[in-house]
Amino acid sequence: MIDISLPTLLFIFAILAALVIYTFMMRSFNKRYKIALNRFLAKEIARRSYQRLYPEFKYEVYHIDDQNERYLLDEALKEFETLMQTQESVTSVDDVTEDKAKQ
């Protein structure tokens, strides 16, 4: 059997306990960070979308450093533009049918 002294055993236990505590702390920190980042990106998406609709609206633009965040923002804006074009085409079709109904 391996002969391990009590101080060595306590040292190993302390290291394991520190790793477990660190893991739980980092998980909660990362969760909070992701929530804050998602909220910030949602605000940025809304601001950029609003500015495309109303060019006179000005705000301080957030310059994204991370490629994943930039990709997420760009994809969300593309989806917004697609939805706006779809809505405009549906609106124009409704206008045509209303005009025909009036005649």
DSSP file (Angstrom, degrees, kcal/mol; ACC not computed):
  #  RESIDUE AA STRUCTURE BP1 BP2  ACC     N-H-->O    O-->H-N    N-H-->O    O-->H-N    TCO  KAPPA ALPHA  PHI   PSI    X-CA   Y-CA   Z-CA
    1    1 A M              0   0    0      0, 0.0     2,-0.3     0, 0.0     0, 0.0   0.000 360.0 360.0 360.0 149.6    0.0    0.0    0.0
    2    2 A I        -     0   0    0      1,-0.1     2,-0.8     2,-0.0     0, 0.0  -0.591 360.0-138.9 -77.7 131.0    1.2    3.5   -0.7
    3    3 A D        +     0   0    0     -2,-0.3     2,-0.5     0, 0.0    -1,-0.1  -0.814  28.0 174.9 -94.8 107.8    2.3    5.4    2.4
    4    4 A I        -     0   0    0     -2,-0.8     2,-0.1     4,-0.0    -2,-0.0  -0.950  25.2-130.6-115.3 131.0    1.0    9.0    2.3
    5    5 A S     >  -     0   0    0     -2,-0.5     4,-2.1     1,-0.1     5,-0.2  -0.355  23.6-111.2 -76.5 160.9    1.5   11.3    5.3
    6    6 A L  H  > S+     0   0    0      1,-0.2     4,-2.6     2,-0.2     5,-0.2   0.893 115.5  52.7 -61.5 -44.3   -1.3   13.3    6.7
    7    7 A P  H  > S+     0   0    0      0, 0.0     4,-2.2     0, 0.0    -1,-0.2   0.890 110.1  49.3 -61.5 -36.6    0.0   16.7    5.6
    8    8 A T  H  > S+     0   0    0      2,-0.2     4,-2.3     1,-0.2    -2,-0.2   0.914 111.3  49.0 -66.6 -41.8    0.3   15.4    2.0
    9    9 A L  H  X S+     0   0    0     -4,-2.1     4,-2.3     1,-0.2    -1,-0.2   0.908 111.9  48.5 -63.5 -42.6   -3.2   14.0    2.1
   10   10 A L  H  X S+     0   0    0     -4,-2.6     4,-2.5     2,-0.2    -1,-0.2   0.884 110.2  52.5 -64.3 -38.4   -4.6   17.4    3.5
   11   11 A F  H  X S+     0   0    0     -4,-2.2     4,-2.1    -5,-0.2    -2,-0.2   0.921 110.4  46.9 -63.6 -44.2   -2.7   19.2    0.7
   12   12 A I  H  X S+     0   0    0     -4,-2.3     4,-2.3     1,-0.2    -2,-0.2   0.910 112.7  49.9 -63.8 -42.4   -4.2   17.1   -2.0
   13   13 A F  H  X S+     0   0    0     -4,-2.3     4,-2.6     1,-0.2    -2,-0.2   0.898 109.6  51.6 -62.7 -40.8   -7.7   17.5   -0.5
   14   14 A A  H  X S+     0   0    0     -4,-2.5     4,-2.4     2,-0.2    -1,-0.2   0.894 109.5  49.6 -64.3 -40.2   -7.2   21.3   -0.3
   15   15 A I  H  X S+     0   0    0     -4,-2.1     4,-2.2     2,-0.2    -2,-0.2   0.925 112.1  47.7 -64.6 -44.1   -6.2   21.4   -4.0
   16   16 A L  H  X S+     0   0    0     -4,-2.3     4,-2.2     2,-0.2    -2,-0.2   0.909 112.2  49.6 -63.3 -42.0   -9.2   19.4   -5.0
   17   17 A A  H  X S+     0   0    0     -4,-2.6     4,-2.5     1,-0.2    -1,-0.2   0.907 110.2  51.0 -63.3 -41.4  -11.5   21.6   -2.9
   18   18 A A  H  X S+     0   0    0     -4,-2.4     4,-2.6     1,-0.2    -1,-0.2   0.897 109.5  50.5 -63.3 -40.2  -10.0   24.7   -4.4
   19   19 A L  H  X S+     0   0    0     -4,-2.2     4,-2.3     2,-0.2    -1,-0.2   0.903 111.0  48.3 -64.4 -41.2  -10.6   23.3   -7.9
   20   20 A V  H  X S+     0   0    0     -4,-2.2     4,-2.2     2,-0.2    -2,-0.2   0.938 113.8  46.3 -64.8 -46.3  -14.2   22.5   -7.2
   21   21 A I  H  X S+     0   0    0     -4,-2.5     4,-2.5     1,-0.2    -2,-0.2   0.921 112.6  50.6 -61.8 -44.2  -14.9   25.9   -5.7
   22   22 A Y  H  X S+     0   0    0     -4,-2.6     4,-2.7     1,-0.2     5,-0.2   0.900 108.8  52.4 -60.5 -41.9  -13.1   27.6   -8.6
   23   23 A T  H  X S+     0   0    0     -4,-2.3     4,-2.1     1,-0.2    -1,-0.2   0.927 111.4  45.5 -62.0 -45.9  -15.3   25.6  -11.1
   24   24 A F  H  X S+     0   0    0     -4,-2.2     4,-1.9     1,-0.2    -1,-0.2   0.895 114.1  49.1 -65.7 -39.3  -18.5   26.6   -9.4
   25   25 A M  H  X S+     0   0    0     -4,-2.5     4,-2.2     1,-0.2    -2,-0.2   0.920 112.3  47.5 -66.0 -43.1  -17.4   30.3   -9.2
   26   26 A M  H  X S+     0   0    0     -4,-2.7     4,-3.0     1,-0.2     5,-0.2   0.861 108.2  55.8 -68.1 -34.8  -16.4   30.4  -12.9
   27   27 A R  H  X S+     0   0    0     -4,-2.1     4,-2.1    -5,-0.2    -1,-0.2   0.940 111.5  42.6 -62.8 -46.0  -19.6   28.8  -14.0
   28   28 A S  H  X S+     0   0    0     -4,-1.9     4,-2.3     2,-0.2    -2,-0.2   0.881 114.7  51.2 -68.7 -36.4  -21.7   31.4  -12.3
   29   29 A F  H  X S+     0   0    0     -4,-2.2     4,-2.4     2,-0.2    -2,-0.2   0.929 111.3  47.4 -64.7 -44.3  -19.4   34.2  -13.5
   30   30 A N  H  X S+     0   0    0     -4,-3.0     4,-2.6     2,-0.2    -2,-0.2   0.876 110.2  53.2 -64.4 -37.2  -19.6   32.9  -17.1
   31   31 A K  H  X S+     0   0    0     -4,-2.1     4,-2.3    -5,-0.2    -1,-0.2   0.936 111.1  45.6 -62.4 -46.5  -23.3   32.7  -16.9
   32   32 A R  H  X S+     0   0    0     -4,-2.3     4,-2.5     1,-0.2    -2,-0.2   0.894 112.5  51.9 -63.5 -39.7  -23.6   36.3  -15.8
   33   33 A Y  H  X S+     0   0    0     -4,-2.4     4,-2.6     1,-0.2    -2,-0.2   0.921 110.2  47.8 -63.3 -44.1  -21.2   37.4  -18.5
   34   34 A K  H  X S+     0   0    0     -4,-2.6     4,-2.7     2,-0.2    -2,-0.2   0.895 111.5  50.4 -65.1 -39.9  -23.2   35.6  -21.2
   35   35 A I  H  X S+     0   0    0     -4,-2.3     4,-2.3     2,-0.2    -2,-0.2   0.934 113.1  45.8 -63.0 -45.8  -26.4   37.1  -19.9
   36   36 A A  H  X S+     0   0    0     -4,-2.5     4,-2.4     2,-0.2    -2,-0.2   0.906 113.6  49.3 -63.9 -41.5  -24.9   40.6  -19.9
   37   37 A L  H  X S+     0   0    0     -4,-2.6     4,-2.8     2,-0.2     5,-0.2   0.918 110.8  49.4 -65.0 -43.7  -23.4   40.1  -23.4
   38   38 A N  H  X S+     0   0    0     -4,-2.7     4,-2.3     2,-0.2    -1,-0.2   0.901 111.6  49.2 -62.4 -41.1  -26.7   38.8  -24.8
   39   39 A R  H  X S+     0   0    0     -4,-2.3     4,-2.0     2,-0.2    -1,-0.2   0.916 112.6  47.9 -63.4 -42.8  -28.5   41.8  -23.4
   40   40 A F  H  X S+     0   0    0     -4,-2.4     4,-2.3     1,-0.2    -2,-0.2   0.918 112.0  48.8 -65.5 -43.4  -26.0   44.2  -24.8
   41   41 A L  H  X S+     0   0    0     -4,-2.8     4,-2.6     1,-0.2    -1,-0.2   0.877 108.8  54.2 -64.4 -36.8  -26.0   42.5  -28.2
   42   42 A A  H  X S+     0   0    0     -4,-2.3     4,-2.3     2,-0.2    -1,-0.2   0.913 109.6  47.5 -62.8 -41.8  -29.8   42.7  -28.2
   43   43 A K  H  X S+     0   0    0     -4,-2.0     4,-2.6     2,-0.2    -2,-0.2   0.907 111.8  50.1 -64.6 -40.9  -29.7   46.4  -27.6
   44   44 A E  H  X S+     0   0    0     -4,-2.3     4,-2.6     2,-0.2     5,-0.2   0.898 109.9  50.5 -65.4 -39.9  -27.1   46.9  -30.3
   45   45 A I  H  X S+     0   0    0     -4,-2.6     4,-2.4     2,-0.2     5,-0.2   0.931 111.8  47.9 -61.9 -45.5  -29.3   44.9  -32.8
   46   46 A A  H  X S+     0   0    0     -4,-2.3     4,-2.5     2,-0.2    -2,-0.2   0.916 112.6  48.5 -62.8 -43.4  -32.3   47.1  -31.9
   47   47 A R  H  X S+     0   0    0     -4,-2.6     4,-2.4     2,-0.2    -2,-0.2   0.931 113.6  45.6 -64.0 -45.9  -30.3   50.3  -32.2
   48   48 A R  H  X S+     0   0    0     -4,-2.6     4,-1.8     2,-0.2    -1,-0.2   0.899 113.8  49.6 -66.0 -39.0  -28.8   49.4  -35.6
   49   49 A S  H  X S+     0   0    0     -4,-2.4     4,-1.6    -5,-0.2    -1,-0.2   0.924 112.0  48.0 -64.5 -43.6  -32.1   48.2  -36.9
   50   50 A Y  H  X S+     0   0    0     -4,-2.5     4,-2.8     1,-0.2    -2,-0.2   0.881 109.4  53.8 -63.9 -38.4  -33.8   51.4  -35.8
   51   51 A Q  H  < S+     0   0    0     -4,-2.4    -1,-0.2     1,-0.2    -2,-0.2   0.841 105.6  53.2 -67.7 -32.1  -31.1   53.5  -37.4
   52   52 A R  H  < S+     0   0    0     -4,-1.8    -1,-0.2     1,-0.2    -2,-0.2   0.863 113.8  42.9 -69.4 -33.8  -31.6   51.7  -40.7
   53   53 A L  H  < S+     0   0    0     -4,-1.6    -2,-0.2     1,-0.3    -1,-0.2   0.894 129.7  26.7 -74.9 -40.2  -35.3   52.5  -40.5
   54   54 A Y    ><  -     0   0    0     -4,-2.8     3,-2.1    -5,-0.1    -1,-0.3  -0.841  68.3-173.0-126.3  91.2  -34.7   56.1  -39.4
   55   55 A P  T 3  S+     0   0    0      0, 0.0    -1,-0.1     0, 0.0    -4,-0.1   0.712  80.6  69.1 -61.2 -21.2  -31.3   57.4  -40.5
   56   56 A E  T 3  S+     0   0    0      2,-0.1     2,-0.4     0, 0.0    -5,-0.1   0.685  77.1  99.0 -71.8 -14.6  -31.6   60.6  -38.5
   57   57 A F    <   -     0   0    0     -3,-2.1     2,-0.4    -7,-0.2    -3,-0.1  -0.612  58.3-173.1 -73.8 123.4  -31.2   58.5  -35.3
   58   58 A K        +     0   0    0     -2,-0.4     2,-0.3     2,-0.0    -2,-0.1  -0.923  12.6 157.1-120.9 144.7  -27.6   58.7  -34.1
   59   59 A Y        -     0   0    0     -2,-0.4     2,-0.6   -12,-0.0    -2,-0.0  -0.967  51.2 -81.9-155.4 165.5  -25.9   56.8  -31.3
   60   60 A E        -     0   0    0     -2,-0.3     2,-0.2     1,-0.1    -2,-0.0  -0.636  50.9-132.7 -76.8 117.2  -22.5   55.8  -30.2
   61   61 A V        -     0   0    0     -2,-0.6     2,-0.5     1,-0.1    -1,-0.1  -0.492   9.7-130.3 -76.7 135.5  -21.6   52.7  -32.2
   62   62 A Y        -     0   0    0     -2,-0.2     2,-0.7   -18,-0.0    -1,-0.1  -0.748  17.4-142.8 -84.0 124.5  -20.2   49.7  -30.3
   63   63 A H        -     0   0    0     -2,-0.5     2,-0.4     2,-0.0     7,-0.0  -0.810  16.2-142.0 -93.6 115.2  -17.1   48.4  -32.1
   64   64 A I        +     0   0    0     -2,-0.7    -2,-0.0     1,-0.2    -1,-0.0  -0.595  22.8 179.5 -83.4 130.5  -17.0   44.6  -31.8
   65   65 A D        +     0   0    0     -2,-0.4     2,-0.3     5,-0.0    -1,-0.2   0.771  61.9  78.6 -94.6 -33.7  -13.7   42.9  -31.3
   66   66 A D     >  -     0   0    0      1,-0.1     4,-2.1     2,-0.0     5,-0.1  -0.622  69.4-146.6 -84.9 133.1  -14.8   39.3  -31.1
   67   67 A Q  H  > S+     0   0    0     -2,-0.3     4,-2.6     1,-0.2     5,-0.2   0.852  98.8  55.0 -66.3 -35.5  -15.6   37.6  -34.4
   68   68 A N  H  > S+     0   0    0      2,-0.2     4,-2.5     1,-0.2    -1,-0.2   0.918 109.4  46.6 -65.3 -42.2  -18.4   35.5  -32.9
   69   69 A E  H  > S+     0   0    0      2,-0.2     4,-2.6     1,-0.2    -2,-0.2   0.911 112.7  50.1 -64.9 -41.7  -20.2   38.6  -31.6
   70   70 A R  H  X S+     0   0    0     -4,-2.1     4,-2.7     2,-0.2    -2,-0.2   0.918 111.5  48.4 -62.5 -43.5  -19.8   40.4  -35.0
   71   71 A Y  H  X S+     0   0    0     -4,-2.6     4,-2.6     2,-0.2     5,-0.2   0.919 111.7  49.8 -63.0 -43.9  -21.2   37.3  -36.8
   72   72 A L  H  X S+     0   0    0     -4,-2.5     4,-2.1     2,-0.2    -2,-0.2   0.922 113.1  46.2 -60.6 -45.3  -24.1   37.1  -34.4
   73   73 A L  H  X S+     0   0    0     -4,-2.6     4,-2.2     2,-0.2    -2,-0.2   0.923 113.6  48.2 -64.9 -45.1  -24.9   40.8  -34.8
   74   74 A D  H  X S+     0   0    0     -4,-2.7     4,-2.3     1,-0.2    -2,-0.2   0.907 112.1  49.1 -63.6 -42.0  -24.6   40.7  -38.6
   75   75 A E  H  X S+     0   0    0     -4,-2.6     4,-2.4     2,-0.2    -1,-0.2   0.896 110.3  51.0 -65.3 -39.6  -26.8   37.6  -38.9
   76   76 A A  H  X S+     0   0    0     -4,-2.1     4,-2.3    -5,-0.2    -1,-0.2   0.906 110.9  48.6 -64.7 -40.4  -29.4   39.2  -36.7
   77   77 A L  H  X S+     0   0    0     -4,-2.2     4,-2.5     2,-0.2    -2,-0.2   0.890 110.3  51.2 -66.8 -38.7  -29.4   42.3  -38.8
   78   78 A K  H  X S+     0   0    0     -4,-2.3     4,-2.4     2,-0.2    -2,-0.2   0.919 110.9  48.7 -62.4 -42.4  -29.7   40.3  -42.0
   79   79 A E  H  X S+     0   0    0     -4,-2.4     4,-2.5     2,-0.2    -2,-0.2   0.900 110.4  51.4 -64.0 -40.5  -32.7   38.4  -40.5
   80   80 A F  H  X S+     0   0    0     -4,-2.3     4,-2.5     2,-0.2    -2,-0.2   0.928 110.4  48.5 -61.5 -45.5  -34.3   41.7  -39.5
   81   81 A E  H  X S+     0   0    0     -4,-2.5     4,-2.4     1,-0.2    -2,-0.2   0.896 110.8  51.2 -63.1 -39.7  -33.9   43.1  -43.0
   82   82 A T  H  X S+     0   0    0     -4,-2.4     4,-2.3     2,-0.2    -1,-0.2   0.921 111.4  47.3 -62.4 -43.9  -35.4   39.9  -44.5
   83   83 A L  H  X S+     0   0    0     -4,-2.5     4,-2.5     1,-0.2    -2,-0.2   0.888 111.3  51.2 -65.2 -38.7  -38.4   40.1  -42.1
   84   84 A M  H  X S+     0   0    0     -4,-2.5     4,-2.4     2,-0.2    -2,-0.2   0.904 110.8  48.2 -65.9 -40.3  -38.8   43.8  -43.0
   85   85 A Q  H  X S+     0   0    0     -4,-2.4     4,-2.2     2,-0.2    -2,-0.2   0.895 111.9  50.1 -65.9 -39.1  -38.8   43.0  -46.7
   86   86 A T  H  X S+     0   0    0     -4,-2.3     4,-2.2     2,-0.2    -2,-0.2   0.912 111.3  48.7 -63.3 -42.7  -41.3   40.2  -46.2
   87   87 A Q  H  X S+     0   0    0     -4,-2.5     4,-2.5     1,-0.2    -2,-0.2   0.894 110.6  50.8 -65.7 -40.0  -43.5   42.6  -44.2
   88   88 A E  H  X S+     0   0    0     -4,-2.4     4,-2.5     2,-0.2    -1,-0.2   0.898 110.7  48.7 -65.1 -39.9  -43.3   45.3  -46.9
   89   89 A S  H  X S+     0   0    0     -4,-2.2     4,-1.9     2,-0.2    -2,-0.2   0.892 112.5  48.1 -68.3 -38.0  -44.2   42.8  -49.7
   90   90 A V  H  X S+     0   0    0     -4,-2.2     4,-2.3     2,-0.2    -2,-0.2   0.908 112.0  50.3 -66.3 -41.2  -47.2   41.5  -47.6
   91   91 A T  H  X S+     0   0    0     -4,-2.5     4,-2.3     1,-0.2    -2,-0.2   0.910 109.9  49.8 -63.1 -42.7  -48.3   45.1  -47.0
   92   92 A S  H  X S+     0   0    0     -4,-2.5     4,-2.0     2,-0.2    -1,-0.2   0.877 110.1  50.5 -66.6 -36.2  -48.1   45.9  -50.7
   93   93 A V  H  X S+     0   0    0     -4,-1.9     4,-2.2     2,-0.2    -1,-0.2   0.908 110.6  49.9 -65.4 -41.8  -50.2   42.9  -51.6
   94   94 A D  H  X S+     0   0    0     -4,-2.3     4,-2.2     1,-0.2    -2,-0.2   0.889 109.0  52.4 -63.2 -39.4  -52.8   43.9  -49.0
   95   95 A D  H  X S+     0   0    0     -4,-2.3     4,-2.2     2,-0.2    -1,-0.2   0.901 108.9  50.1 -62.9 -40.9  -52.8   47.4  -50.5
   96   96 A V  H  X S+     0   0    0     -4,-2.0     4,-2.2     1,-0.2    -2,-0.2   0.920 111.3  47.6 -64.7 -44.1  -53.4   46.0  -53.9
   97   97 A T  H  X S+     0   0    0     -4,-2.2     4,-1.9     1,-0.2    -1,-0.2   0.861 111.5  51.1 -67.5 -34.1  -56.3   43.8  -52.7
   98   98 A E  H  X S+     0   0    0     -4,-2.2     4,-1.8     2,-0.2    -1,-0.2   0.896 109.6  50.5 -67.5 -39.4  -57.8   46.8  -50.8
   99   99 A D  H  X S+     0   0    0     -4,-2.2     4,-1.3     1,-0.2    -2,-0.2   0.905 111.3  47.9 -64.5 -41.0  -57.6   48.9  -54.0
  100  100 A K  H  < S+     0   0    0     -4,-2.2    -1,-0.2     1,-0.2    -2,-0.2   0.869 109.5  53.6 -66.2 -36.1  -59.3   46.2  -56.0
  101  101 A A  H  < S+     0   0    0     -4,-1.9    -1,-0.2     1,-0.2    -2,-0.2   0.853 106.1  53.0 -67.5 -33.9  -62.0   45.8  -53.4
  102  102 A K  H  <        0   0    0     -4,-1.8    -1,-0.2     1,-0.3    -2,-0.2   0.826 360.0 360.0 -70.1 -30.8  -62.7   49.6  -53.5
  103  103 A Q     <        0   0    0     -4,-1.3    -1,-0.3    -5,-0.1    -2,-0.2   0.487 360.0 360.0 -77.3 360.0  -63.2   49.4  -57.3
